[in-house]
């Protein structure tokens, strides 16, 4: 699906050039004839990703200081959360992590709030753009700047470039976290309007098995894969064990102990 950058001056033009996305005149931004098209718009409150409101709902904006991220930071449950247990954050351990399917950065932000250094990798240009904008604003926000300092972002395809990303980072990750948008989701968040953008842009991650193989090649200790509770595991090697919650679970592939 086409994503265009609304022309609001030099900043939006630089964004268009960096992510290799077309420009659209701001006067046509909300009333384009093609209701399937998506757009990135630089507003005073931050970069937003939107499209036809009837189909996609309100535009998406990454905000690490407010909303869902703030609520989860304050009341999420600390190291008792499913993701923290799956990634091995216990007994004082704080592993280095790559989130190879970063999305809006919510899981990465949780892990960073618990002390982890997290490198986020996102392959969809428009999603990487709004995530980077949110990260830059978070680094300037007094409440979350310290957490945001442990986050970094690369726009890259984890399947083909994860090894290169790790080489450039200089230190291989102990843990690689994956949350692919697998076709089998019985009560999927993708039915919600604010997540249909992901479905339109990223599809159903039919190449998840290749993503798992790439992650297993670079993680020194483990790969953790988030799945709906009743969904099948990704095609490939069987998980070493699982951490299971009420609606979701983590399949864990262990190379060696984090202890």
CORNOR-V702099 format. One record per run of one state. SS is the DSSP state (alpha for helix, beta for strand, coil for the rest). FROM is the first residue (numbers start at 0). TO is the last residue. Records with the same first field share a line. If there is no record, write none. Layout:
BEGIN
SS->FROM-TO ; FROM-TO
END
This chain:
BEGIN
coil->0-1 ; 7-8 ; 19-20 ; 28-36 ; 43-44 ; 50-51 ; 56-58 ; 60-65 ; 75-76 ; 80-80 ; 86-95 ; 99-104 ; 113-116 ; 122-123 ; 139-143 ; 148-149 ; 155-156 ; 169-173 ; 178-187 ; 191-191 ; 202-206 ; 218-220 ; 228-239 ; 244-246 ; 254-258
beta->2-6 ; 21-24 ; 37-42 ; 45-49 ; 59-59 ; 96-98 ; 117-121 ; 150-154 ; 174-177 ; 221-227 ; 240-243 ; 247-253
alpha->9-18 ; 25-27 ; 52-55 ; 66-74 ; 77-79 ; 81-85 ; 105-112 ; 124-138 ; 144-147 ; 157-168 ; 188-190 ; 192-201 ; 207-217
END
